[in-house]
């Protein structure tokens, strides 16, 4: 299942790093971060808990860009 999230990130390089970090998280099949649209599209693995997966995505992305935001709602 794919889900789109609005994000707030300041630079394209950080957006690319966030995308790569998210792809490495268990439960994420794929992730695309579009800096220009300020959007993250995550495809979840079958049977994964989306809330738990996104909590991990947010945690890892905050390590890259502490003031970046991923709006989960």
mmCIF file of the N, C-alpha and C atoms, coordinates in Angstrom:
data_MODEL
# 
_entry.id   MODEL 
# 
loop_
_atom_site.group_PDB 
_atom_site.id 
_atom_site.type_symbol 
_atom_site.label_atom_id 
_atom_site.label_alt_id 
_atom_site.label_comp_id 
_atom_site.label_asym_id 
_atom_site.label_entity_id 
_atom_site.label_seq_id 
_atom_site.pdbx_PDB_ins_code 
_atom_site.Cartn_x 
_atom_site.Cartn_y 
_atom_site.Cartn_z 
_atom_site.occupancy 
_atom_site.B_iso_or_equiv 
_atom_site.pdbx_formal_charge 
_atom_site.auth_seq_id 
_atom_site.auth_comp_id 
_atom_site.auth_asym_id 
_atom_site.auth_atom_id 
_atom_site.pdbx_PDB_model_num 
ATOM 1   N N  . UNK A 1 1  ? 0.835  -1.173 0.000  1.00 0.00 ? 1  UNK A N  1 
ATOM 2   C CA . UNK A 1 1  ? 0.000  0.000  0.000  1.00 0.00 ? 1  UNK A CA 1 
ATOM 3   C C  . UNK A 1 1  ? 0.885  1.243  0.000  1.00 0.00 ? 1  UNK A C  1 
ATOM 4   N N  . UNK A 1 2  ? 0.530  2.216  -0.817 1.00 0.00 ? 2  UNK A N  1 
ATOM 5   C CA . UNK A 1 2  ? 1.256  3.484  -0.876 1.00 0.00 ? 2  UNK A CA 1 
ATOM 6   C C  . UNK A 1 2  ? 0.496  4.553  -0.114 1.00 0.00 ? 2  UNK A C  1 
ATOM 7   N N  . UNK A 1 3  ? 1.261  5.428  0.506  1.00 0.00 ? 3  UNK A N  1 
ATOM 8   C CA . UNK A 1 3  ? 0.657  6.562  1.206  1.00 0.00 ? 3  UNK A CA 1 
ATOM 9   C C  . UNK A 1 3  ? 1.541  7.778  0.988  1.00 0.00 ? 3  UNK A C  1 
ATOM 10  N N  . UNK A 1 4  ? 0.915  8.917  0.806  1.00 0.00 ? 4  UNK A N  1 
ATOM 11  C CA . UNK A 1 4  ? 1.620  10.166 0.566  1.00 0.00 ? 4  UNK A CA 1 
ATOM 12  C C  . UNK A 1 4  ? 1.575  11.025 1.827  1.00 0.00 ? 4  UNK A C  1 
ATOM 13  N N  . UNK A 1 5  ? 2.706  11.640 2.150  1.00 0.00 ? 5  UNK A N  1 
ATOM 14  C CA . UNK A 1 5  ? 2.819  12.501 3.321  1.00 0.00 ? 5  UNK A CA 1 
ATOM 15  C C  . UNK A 1 5  ? 3.382  13.857 2.907  1.00 0.00 ? 5  UNK A C  1 
ATOM 16  N N  . UNK A 1 6  ? 2.829  14.899 3.467  1.00 0.00 ? 6  UNK A N  1 
ATOM 17  C CA . UNK A 1 6  ? 3.373  16.240 3.257  1.00 0.00 ? 6  UNK A CA 1 
ATOM 18  C C  . UNK A 1 6  ? 4.589  16.385 4.162  1.00 0.00 ? 6  UNK A C  1 
ATOM 19  N N  . UNK A 1 7  ? 5.648  16.972 3.624  1.00 0.00 ? 7  UNK A N  1 
ATOM 20  C CA . UNK A 1 7  ? 6.876  17.162 4.396  1.00 0.00 ? 7  UNK A CA 1 
ATOM 21  C C  . UNK A 1 7  ? 7.288  18.627 4.326  1.00 0.00 ? 7  UNK A C  1 
ATOM 22  N N  . UNK A 1 8  ? 8.206  18.981 5.189  1.00 0.00 ? 8  UNK A N  1 
ATOM 23  C CA . UNK A 1 8  ? 8.805  20.311 5.169  1.00 0.00 ? 8  UNK A CA 1 
ATOM 24  C C  . UNK A 1 8  ? 10.300 20.112 5.372  1.00 0.00 ? 8  UNK A C  1 
ATOM 25  N N  . UNK A 1 9  ? 11.058 20.249 4.281  1.00 0.00 ? 9  UNK A N  1 
ATOM 26  C CA . UNK A 1 9  ? 12.502 20.074 4.323  1.00 0.00 ? 9  UNK A CA 1 
ATOM 27  C C  . UNK A 1 9  ? 13.130 21.213 3.524  1.00 0.00 ? 9  UNK A C  1 
ATOM 28  N N  . UNK A 1 10 ? 14.284 21.707 4.000  1.00 0.00 ? 10 UNK A N  1 
ATOM 29  C CA . UNK A 1 10 ? 14.872 22.927 3.460  1.00 0.00 ? 10 UNK A CA 1 
ATOM 30  C C  . UNK A 1 10 ? 15.763 22.766 2.243  1.00 0.00 ? 10 UNK A C  1 
ATOM 31  N N  . UNK A 1 11 ? 16.329 21.582 2.032  1.00 0.00 ? 11 UNK A N  1 
ATOM 32  C CA . UNK A 1 11 ? 17.241 21.460 0.883  1.00 0.00 ? 11 UNK A CA 1 
ATOM 33  C C  . UNK A 1 11 ? 17.062 20.121 0.184  1.00 0.00 ? 11 UNK A C  1 
ATOM 34  N N  . UNK A 1 12 ? 17.391 20.119 -1.102 1.00 0.00 ? 12 UNK A N  1 
ATOM 35  C CA . UNK A 1 12 ? 17.229 18.918 -1.916 1.00 0.00 ? 12 UNK A CA 1 
ATOM 36  C C  . UNK A 1 12 ? 18.170 17.809 -1.474 1.00 0.00 ? 12 UNK A C  1 
ATOM 37  N N  . UNK A 1 13 ? 19.362 18.161 -1.029 1.00 0.00 ? 13 UNK A N  1 
ATOM 38  C CA . UNK A 1 13 ? 20.317 17.145 -0.581 1.00 0.00 ? 13 UNK A CA 1 
ATOM 39  C C  . UNK A 1 13 ? 19.784 16.413 0.647  1.00 0.00 ? 13 UNK A C  1 
ATOM 40  N N  . UNK A 1 14 ? 19.198 17.154 1.569  1.00 0.00 ? 14 UNK A N  1 
ATOM 41  C CA . UNK A 1 14 ? 18.619 16.531 2.764  1.00 0.00 ? 14 UNK A CA 1 
ATOM 42  C C  . UNK A 1 14 ? 17.427 15.653 2.379  1.00 0.00 ? 14 UNK A C  1 
ATOM 43  N N  . UNK A 1 15 ? 16.634 16.094 1.429  1.00 0.00 ? 15 UNK A N  1 
ATOM 44  C CA . UNK A 1 15 ? 15.491 15.304 0.967  1.00 0.00 ? 15 UNK A CA 1 
ATOM 45  C C  . UNK A 1 15 ? 15.968 13.967 0.395  1.00 0.00 ? 15 UNK A C  1 
ATOM 46  N N  . UNK A 1 16 ? 17.053 13.993 -0.366 1.00 0.00 ? 16 UNK A N  1 
ATOM 47  C CA . UNK A 1 16 ? 17.606 12.762 -0.938 1.00 0.00 ? 16 UNK A CA 1 
ATOM 48  C C  . UNK A 1 16 ? 18.126 11.832 0.161  1.00 0.00 ? 16 UNK A C  1 
ATOM 49  N N  . UNK A 1 17 ? 18.758 12.402 1.168  1.00 0.00 ? 17 UNK A N  1 
ATOM 50  C CA . UNK A 1 17 ? 19.254 11.598 2.294  1.00 0.00 ? 17 UNK A CA 1 
ATOM 51  C C  . UNK A 1 17 ? 18.093 10.992 3.077  1.00 0.00 ? 17 UNK A C  1 
ATOM 52  N N  . UNK A 1 18 ? 17.015 11.756 3.238  1.00 0.00 ? 18 UNK A N  1 
ATOM 53  C CA . UNK A 1 18 ? 15.829 11.249 3.933  1.00 0.00 ? 18 UNK A CA 1 
ATOM 54  C C  . UNK A 1 18 ? 15.224 10.080 3.160  1.00 0.00 ? 18 UNK A C  1 
ATOM 55  N N  . UNK A 1 19 ? 15.172 10.213 1.838  1.00 0.00 ? 19 UNK A N  1 
ATOM 56  C CA . UNK A 1 19 ? 14.640 9.139  0.994  1.00 0.00 ? 19 UNK A CA 1 
ATOM 57  C C  . UNK A 1 19 ? 15.464 7.863  1.169  1.00 0.00 ? 19 UNK A C  1 
ATOM 58  N N  . UNK A 1 20 ? 16.774 7.992  1.111  1.00 0.00 ? 20 UNK A N  1 
ATOM 59  C CA . UNK A 1 20 ? 17.648 6.823  1.254  1.00 0.00 ? 20 UNK A CA 1 
ATOM 60  C C  . UNK A 1 20 ? 17.518 6.190  2.633  1.00 0.00 ? 20 UNK A C  1 
ATOM 61  N N  . UNK A 1 21 ? 17.405 7.004  3.671  1.00 0.00 ? 21 UNK A N  1 
ATOM 62  C CA . UNK A 1 21 ? 17.250 6.481  5.027  1.00 0.00 ? 21 UNK A CA 1 
ATOM 63  C C  . UNK A 1 21 ? 15.932 5.727  5.171  1.00 0.00 ? 21 UNK A C  1 
ATOM 64  N N  . UNK A 1 22 ? 14.862 6.278  4.618  1.00 0.00 ? 22 UNK A N  1 
ATOM 65  C CA . UNK A 1 22 ? 13.543 5.647  4.728  1.00 0.00 ? 22 UNK A CA 1 
ATOM 66  C C  . UNK A 1 22 ? 13.516 4.298  4.014  1.00 0.00 ? 22 UNK A C  1 
ATOM 67  N N  . UNK A 1 23 ? 14.211 4.200  2.887  1.00 0.00 ? 23 UNK A N  1 
ATOM 68  C CA . UNK A 1 23 ? 14.230 2.951  2.116  1.00 0.00 ? 23 UNK A CA 1 
ATOM 69  C C  . UNK A 1 23 ? 14.855 1.802  2.902  1.00 0.00 ? 23 UNK A C  1 
ATOM 70  N N  . UNK A 1 24 ? 15.695 2.102  3.878  1.00 0.00 ? 24 UNK A N  1 
ATOM 71  C CA . UNK A 1 24 ? 16.401 1.079  4.644  1.00 0.00 ? 24 UNK A CA 1 
ATOM 72  C C  . UNK A 1 24 ? 15.605 0.552  5.842  1.00 0.00 ? 24 UNK A C  1 
ATOM 73  N N  . UNK A 1 25 ? 14.471 1.153  6.120  1.00 0.00 ? 25 UNK A N  1 
ATOM 74  C CA . UNK A 1 25 ? 13.684 0.786  7.301  1.00 0.00 ? 25 UNK A CA 1 
ATOM 75  C C  . UNK A 1 25 ? 12.812 -0.429 7.003  1.00 0.00 ? 25 UNK A C  1 
ATOM 76  N N  . UNK A 1 26 ? 12.807 -1.364 7.945  1.00 0.00 ? 26 UNK A N  1 
ATOM 77  C CA . UNK A 1 26 ? 11.951 -2.551 7.812  1.00 0.00 ? 26 UNK A CA 1 
ATOM 78  C C  . UNK A 1 26 ? 10.501 -2.113 7.684  1.00 0.00 ? 26 UNK A C  1 
ATOM 79  N N  . UNK A 1 27 ? 9.806  -2.706 6.730  1.00 0.00 ? 27 UNK A N  1 
ATOM 80  C CA . UNK A 1 27 ? 8.405  -2.374 6.492  1.00 0.00 ? 27 UNK A CA 1 
ATOM 81  C C  . UNK A 1 27 ? 8.211  -1.392 5.352  1.00 0.00 ? 27 UNK A C  1 
ATOM 82  N N  . UNK A 1 28 ? 9.305  -0.807 4.847  1.00 0.00 ? 28 UNK A N  1 
ATOM 83  C CA . UNK A 1 28 ? 9.227  0.116  3.712  1.00 0.00 ? 28 UNK A CA 1 
ATOM 84  C C  . UNK A 1 28 ? 9.713  -0.622 2.463  1.00 0.00 ? 28 UNK A C  1 
ATOM 85  N N  . UNK A 1 29 ? 8.829  -0.765 1.481  1.00 0.00 ? 29 UNK A N  1 
ATOM 86  C CA . UNK A 1 29 ? 9.222  -1.374 0.207  1.00 0.00 ? 29 UNK A CA 1 
ATOM 87  C C  . UNK A 1 29 ? 9.902  -0.351 -0.689 1.00 0.00 ? 29 UNK A C  1 
ATOM 88  N N  . UNK A 1 30 ? 9.368  0.868  -0.692 1.00 0.00 ? 30 UNK A N  1 
ATOM 89  C CA . UNK A 1 30 ? 9.986  1.938  -1.476 1.00 0.00 ? 30 UNK A CA 1 
ATOM 90  C C  . UNK A 1 30 ? 9.588  3.286  -0.893 1.00 0.00 ? 30 UNK A C  1 
ATOM 91  N N  . UNK A 1 31 ? 10.406 4.288  -1.222 1.00 0.00 ? 31 UNK A N  1 
ATOM 92  C CA . UNK A 1 31 ? 10.133 5.639  -0.758 1.00 0.00 ? 31 UNK A CA 1 
ATOM 93  C C  . UNK A 1 31 ? 10.639 6.612  -1.806 1.00 0.00 ? 31 UNK A C  1 
ATOM 94  N N  . UNK A 1 32 ? 9.836  7.607  -2.097 1.00 0.00 ? 32 UNK A N  1 
ATOM 95  C CA . UNK A 1 32 ? 10.222 8.676  -3.013 1.00 0.00 ? 32 UNK A CA 1 
ATOM 96  C C  . UNK A 1 32 ? 9.960  9.992  -2.297 1.00 0.00 ? 32 UNK A C  1 
ATOM 97  N N  . UNK A 1 33 ? 10.981 10.838 -2.245 1.00 0.00 ? 33 UNK A N  1 
ATOM 98  C CA . UNK A 1 33 ? 10.835 12.166 -1.670 1.00 0.00 ? 33 UNK A CA 1 
ATOM 99  C C  . UNK A 1 33 ? 10.985 13.178 -2.792 1.00 0.00 ? 33 UNK A C  1 
ATOM 100 N N  . UNK A 1 34 ? 9.961  13.996 -2.973 1.00 0.00 ? 34 UNK A N  1 
ATOM 101 C CA . UNK A 1 34 ? 9.992  15.037 -3.987 1.00 0.00 ? 34 UNK A CA 1 
ATOM 102 C C  . UNK A 1 34 ? 10.186 16.372 -3.275 1.00 0.00 ? 34 UNK A C  1 
ATOM 103 N N  . UNK A 1 35 ? 11.390 16.918 -3.401 1.00 0.00 ? 35 UNK A N  1 
ATOM 104 C CA . UNK A 1 35 ? 11.716 18.168 -2.720 1.00 0.00 ? 35 UNK A CA 1 
ATOM 105 C C  . UNK A 1 35 ? 10.861 19.325 -3.229 1.00 0.00 ? 35 UNK A C  1 
ATOM 106 N N  . UNK A 1 36 ? 10.672 19.405 -4.528 1.00 0.00 ? 36 UNK A N  1 
ATOM 107 C CA . UNK A 1 36 ? 9.916  20.525 -5.105 1.00 0.00 ? 36 UNK A CA 1 
ATOM 108 C C  . UNK A 1 36 ? 8.459  20.540 -4.647 1.00 0.00 ? 36 UNK A C  1 
ATOM 109 N N  . UNK A 1 37 ? 7.861  19.377 -4.540 1.00 0.00 ? 37 UNK A N  1 
ATOM 110 C CA . UNK A 1 37 ? 6.458  19.290 -4.102 1.00 0.00 ? 37 UNK A CA 1 
ATOM 111 C C  . UNK A 1 37 ? 6.325  19.155 -2.595 1.00 0.00 ? 37 UNK A C  1 
ATOM 112 N N  . UNK A 1 38 ? 7.477  18.973 -1.900 1.00 0.00 ? 38 UNK A N  1 
ATOM 113 C CA . UNK A 1 38 ? 7.472  18.769 -0.449 1.00 0.00 ? 38 UNK A CA 1 
ATOM 114 C C  . UNK A 1 38 ? 6.553  17.601 -0.092 1.00 0.00 ? 38 UNK A C  1 
ATOM 115 N N  . UNK A 1 39 ? 6.844  16.451 -0.735 1.00 0.00 ? 39 UNK A N  1 
ATOM 116 C CA . UNK A 1 39 ? 6.003  15.272 -0.558 1.00 0.00 ? 39 UNK A CA 1 
ATOM 117 C C  . UNK A 1 39 ? 6.871  14.020 -0.438 1.00 0.00 ? 39 UNK A C  1 
ATOM 118 N N  . UNK A 1 40 ? 6.455  13.116 0.431  1.00 0.00 ? 40 UNK A N  1 
ATOM 119 C CA . UNK A 1 40 ? 7.085  11.803 0.582  1.00 0.00 ? 40 UNK A CA 1 
ATOM 120 C C  . UNK A 1 40 ? 6.031  10.749 0.298  1.00 0.00 ? 40 UNK A C  1 
ATOM 121 N N  . UNK A 1 41 ? 6.353  9.835  -0.608 1.00 0.00 ? 41 UNK A N  1 
ATOM 122 C CA . UNK A 1 41 ? 5.449  8.740  -0.930 1.00 0.00 ? 41 UNK A CA 1 
ATOM 123 C C  . UNK A 1 41 ? 6.118  7.454  -0.462 1.00 0.00 ? 41 UNK A C  1 
ATOM 124 N N  . UNK A 1 42 ? 5.460  6.765  0.439  1.00 0.00 ? 42 UNK A N  1 
ATOM 125 C CA . UNK A 1 42 ? 5.998  5.545  1.031  1.00 0.00 ? 42 UNK A CA 1 
ATOM 126 C C  . UNK A 1 42 ? 5.119  4.375  0.614  1.00 0.00 ? 42 UNK A C  1 
ATOM 127 N N  . UNK A 1 43 ? 5.772  3.309  0.118  1.00 0.00 ? 43 UNK A N  1 
ATOM 128 C CA . UNK A 1 43 ? 5.066  2.064  -0.153 1.00 0.00 ? 43 UNK A CA 1 
ATOM 129 C C  . UNK A 1 43 ? 5.453  1.085  0.945  1.00 0.00 ? 43 UNK A C  1 
ATOM 130 N N  . UNK A 1 44 ? 4.446  0.609  1.653  1.00 0.00 ? 44 UNK A N  1 
ATOM 131 C CA . UNK A 1 44 ? 4.661  -0.266 2.799  1.00 0.00 ? 44 UNK A CA 1 
ATOM 132 C C  . UNK A 1 44 ? 4.660  -1.730 2.389  1.00 0.00 ? 44 UNK A C  1 
ATOM 133 N N  . UNK A 1 45 ? 5.447  -2.532 3.092  1.00 0.00 ? 45 UNK A N  1 
ATOM 134 C CA . UNK A 1 45 ? 5.453  -3.980 2.882  1.00 0.00 ? 45 UNK A CA 1 
ATOM 135 C C  . UNK A 1 45 ? 4.125  -4.549 3.366  1.00 0.00 ? 45 UNK A C  1 
ATOM 136 N N  . UNK A 1 46 ? 3.705  -5.623 2.746  1.00 0.00 ? 46 UNK A N  1 
ATOM 137 C CA . UNK A 1 46 ? 2.458  -6.278 3.156  1.00 0.00 ? 46 UNK A CA 1 
ATOM 138 C C  . UNK A 1 46 ? 2.535  -6.698 4.613  1.00 0.00 ? 46 UNK A C  1 
ATOM 139 N N  . UNK A 1 47 ? 1.486  -6.397 5.356  1.00 0.00 ? 47 UNK A N  1 
ATOM 140 C CA . UNK A 1 47 ? 1.398  -6.807 6.749  1.00 0.00 ? 47 UNK A CA 1 
ATOM 141 C C  . UNK A 1 47 ? 2.138  -5.929 7.732  1.00 0.00 ? 47 UNK A C  1 
ATOM 142 N N  . UNK A 1 48 ? 2.763  -4.868 7.248  1.00 0.00 ? 48 UNK A N  1 
ATOM 143 C CA . UNK A 1 48 ? 3.507  -4.005 8.174  1.00 0.00 ? 48 UNK A CA 1 
ATOM 144 C C  . UNK A 1 48 ? 2.557  -3.031 8.880  1.00 0.00 ? 48 UNK A C  1 
ATOM 145 N N  . UNK A 1 49 ? 2.937  -2.628 10.065 1.00 0.00 ? 49 UNK A N  1 
ATOM 146 C CA . UNK A 1 49 ? 2.180  -1.654 10.851 1.00 0.00 ? 49 UNK A CA 1 
ATOM 147 C C  . UNK A 1 49 ? 2.623  -0.260 10.404 1.00 0.00 ? 49 UNK A C  1 
ATOM 148 N N  . UNK A 1 50 ? 1.785  0.409  9.632  1.00 0.00 ? 50 UNK A N  1 
ATOM 149 C CA . UNK A 1 50 ? 2.164  1.705  9.044  1.00 0.00 ? 50 UNK A CA 1 
ATOM 150 C C  . UNK A 1 50 ? 2.551  2.734  10.096 1.00 0.00 ? 50 UNK A C  1 
ATOM 151 N N  . UNK A 1 51 ? 1.837  2.766  11.213 1.00 0.00 ? 51 UNK A N  1 
ATOM 152 C CA . UNK A 1 51 ? 2.151  3.750  12.253 1.00 0.00 ? 51 UNK A CA 1 
ATOM 153 C C  . UNK A 1 51 ? 3.538  3.512  12.840 1.00 0.00 ? 51 UNK A C  1 
ATOM 154 N N  . UNK A 1 52 ? 3.859  2.256  13.108 1.00 0.00 ? 52 UNK A N  1 
ATOM 155 C CA . UNK A 1 52 ? 5.173  1.918  13.666 1.00 0.00 ? 52 UNK A CA 1 
ATOM 156 C C  . UNK A 1 52 ? 6.277  2.197  12.652 1.00 0.00 ? 52 UNK A C  1 
ATOM 157 N N  . UNK A 1 53 ? 6.020  1.848  11.403 1.00 0.00 ? 53 UNK A N  1 
ATOM 158 C CA . UNK A 1 53 ? 7.016  2.090  10.348 1.00 0.00 ? 53 UNK A CA 1 
ATOM 159 C C  . UNK A 1 53 ? 7.272  3.586  10.207 1.00 0.00 ? 53 UNK A C  1 
ATOM 160 N N  . UNK A 1 54 ? 6.210  4.378  10.177 1.00 0.00 ? 54 UNK A N  1 
ATOM 161 C CA . UNK A 1 54 ? 6.387  5.825  10.003 1.00 0.00 ? 54 UNK A CA 1 
ATOM 162 C C  . UNK A 1 54 ? 7.037  6.468  11.223 1.00 0.00 ? 54 UNK A C  1 
ATOM 163 N N  . UNK A 1 55 ? 6.820  5.919  12.401 1.00 0.00 ? 55 UNK A N  1 
ATOM 164 C CA . UNK A 1 55 ? 7.516  6.421  13.585 1.00 0.00 ? 55 UNK A CA 1 
ATOM 165 C C  . UNK A 1 55 ? 9.023  6.246  13.400 1.00 0.00 ? 55 UNK A C  1 
ATOM 166 N N  . UNK A 1 56 ? 9.427  5.109  12.839 1.00 0.00 ? 56 UNK A N  1 
ATOM 167 C CA . UNK A 1 56 ? 10.843 4.867  12.558 1.00 0.00 ? 56 UNK A CA 1 
ATOM 168 C C  . UNK A 1 56 ? 11.359 5.766  11.445 1.00 0.00 ? 56 UNK A C  1 
ATOM 169 N N  . UNK A 1 57 ? 10.540 5.995  10.426 1.00 0.00 ? 57 UNK A N  1 
ATOM 170 C CA . UNK A 1 57 ? 10.936 6.889  9.335  1.00 0.00 ? 57 UNK A CA 1 
ATOM 171 C C  . UNK A 1 57 ? 11.185 8.297  9.884  1.00 0.00 ? 57 UNK A C  1 
ATOM 172 N N  . UNK A 1 58 ? 10.270 8.782  10.690 1.00 0.00 ? 58 UNK A N  1 
ATOM 173 C CA . UNK A 1 58 ? 10.426 10.122 11.276 1.00 0.00 ? 58 UNK A CA 1 
ATOM 174 C C  . UNK A 1 58 ? 11.686 10.189 12.120 1.00 0.00 ? 58 UNK A C  1 
ATOM 175 N N  . UNK A 1 59 ? 11.916 9.168  12.936 1.00 0.00 ? 59 UNK A N  1 
ATOM 176 C CA . UNK A 1 59 ? 13.094 9.128  13.807 1.00 0.00 ? 59 UNK A CA 1 
ATOM 177 C C  . UNK A 1 59 ? 14.380 9.204  12.984 1.00 0.00 ? 59 UNK A C  1 
ATOM 178 N N  . UNK A 1 60 ? 14.471 8.419  11.930 1.00 0.00 ? 60 UNK A N  1 
ATOM 179 C CA . UNK A 1 60 ? 15.684 8.409  11.101 1.00 0.00 ? 60 UNK A CA 1 
ATOM 180 C C  . UNK A 1 60 ? 15.844 9.710  10.319 1.00 0.00 ? 60 UNK A C  1 
ATOM 181 N N  . UNK A 1 61 ? 14.750 10.263 9.838  1.00 0.00 ? 61 UNK A N  1 
ATOM 182 C CA . UNK A 1 61 ? 14.819 11.513 9.075  1.00 0.00 ? 61 UNK A CA 1 
ATOM 183 C C  . UNK A 1 61 ? 15.215 12.681 9.971  1.00 0.00 ? 61 UNK A C  1 
ATOM 184 N N  . UNK A 1 62 ? 14.795 12.661 11.212 1.00 0.00 ? 62 UNK A N  1 
ATOM 185 C CA . UNK A 1 62 ? 15.174 13.721 12.156 1.00 0.00 ? 62 UNK A CA 1 
ATOM 186 C C  . UNK A 1 62 ? 16.675 13.688 12.441 1.00 0.00 ? 62 UNK A C  1 
ATOM 187 N N  . UNK A 1 63 ? 17.293 12.521 12.334 1.00 0.00 ? 63 UNK A N  1 
ATOM 188 C CA . UNK A 1 63 ? 18.744 12.427 12.502 1.00 0.00 ? 63 UNK A CA 1 
ATOM 189 C C  . UNK A 1 63 ? 19.469 13.148 11.364 1.00 0.00 ? 63 UNK A C  1 
ATOM 190 N N  . UNK A 1 64 ? 18.865 13.167 10.195 1.00 0.00 ? 64 UNK A N  1 
ATOM 191 C CA . UNK A 1 64 ? 19.468 13.798 9.024  1.00 0.00 ? 64 UNK A CA 1 
ATOM 192 C C  . UNK A 1 64 ? 19.232 15.300 9.039  1.00 0.00 ? 64 UNK A C  1 
ATOM 193 N N  . UNK A 1 65 ? 18.003 15.683 9.285  1.00 0.00 ? 65 UNK A N  1 
ATOM 194 C CA . UNK A 1 65 ? 17.603 17.102 9.283  1.00 0.00 ? 65 UNK A CA 1 
ATOM 195 C C  . UNK A 1 65 ? 16.680 17.313 10.473 1.00 0.00 ? 65 UNK A C  1 
ATOM 196 N N  . UNK A 1 66 ? 17.222 17.833 11.545 1.00 0.00 ? 66 UNK A N  1 
ATOM 197 C CA . UNK A 1 66 ? 16.469 17.915 12.805 1.00 0.00 ? 66 UNK A CA 1 
ATOM 198 C C  . UNK A 1 66 ? 15.230 18.795 12.716 1.00 0.00 ? 66 UNK A C  1 
ATOM 199 N N  . UNK A 1 67 ? 15.231 19.786 11.825 1.00 0.00 ? 67 UNK A N  1 
ATOM 200 C CA . UNK A 1 67 ? 14.043 20.639 11.733 1.00 0.00 ? 67 UNK A CA 1 
ATOM 201 C C  . UNK A 1 67 ? 13.116 20.257 10.598 1.00 0.00 ? 67 UNK A C  1 
ATOM 202 N N  . UNK A 1 68 ? 13.382 19.123 9.939  1.00 0.00 ? 68 UNK A N  1 
ATOM 203 C CA . UNK A 1 68 ? 12.479 18.628 8.907  1.00 0.00 ? 68 UNK A CA 1 
ATOM 204 C C  . UNK A 1 68 ? 11.216 18.093 9.563  1.00 0.00 ? 68 UNK A C  1 
ATOM 205 N N  . UNK A 1 69 ? 10.110 18.211 8.871  1.00 0.00 ? 69 UNK A N  1 
ATOM 206 C CA . UNK A 1 69 ? 8.837  17.721 9.381  1.00 0.00 ? 69 UNK A CA 1 
ATOM 207 C C  . UNK A 1 69 ? 8.215  16.755 8.390  1.00 0.00 ? 69 UNK A C  1 
ATOM 208 N N  . UNK A 1 70 ? 7.639  15.683 8.908  1.00 0.00 ? 70 UNK A N  1 
ATOM 209 C CA . UNK A 1 70 ? 6.821  14.769 8.127  1.00 0.00 ? 70 UNK A CA 1 
ATOM 210 C C  . UNK A 1 70 ? 5.446  14.780 8.796  1.00 0.00 ? 70 UNK A C  1 
ATOM 211 N N  . UNK A 1 71 ? 4.470  15.271 8.069  1.00 0.00 ? 71 UNK A N  1 
ATOM 212 C CA . UNK A 1 71 ? 3.123  15.419 8.633  1.00 0.00 ? 71 UNK A CA 1 
ATOM 213 C C  . UNK A 1 71 ? 2.357  14.106 8.436  1.00 0.00 ? 71 UNK A C  1 
ATOM 214 N N  . UNK A 1 72 ? 2.153  13.390 9.520  1.00 0.00 ? 72 UNK A N  1 
ATOM 215 C CA . UNK A 1 72 ? 1.541  12.076 9.459  1.00 0.00 ? 72 UNK A CA 1 
ATOM 216 C C  . UNK A 1 72 ? 0.025  12.112 9.378  1.00 0.00 ? 72 UNK A C  1 
ATOM 217 N N  . UNK A 1 73 ? -0.576 13.219 9.662  1.00 0.00 ? 73 UNK A N  1 
ATOM 218 C CA . UNK A 1 73 ? -2.038 13.332 9.616  1.00 0.00 ? 73 UNK A CA 1 
ATOM 219 C C  . UNK A 1 73 ? -2.462 14.239 8.501  1.00 0.00 ? 73 UNK A C  1 
# 
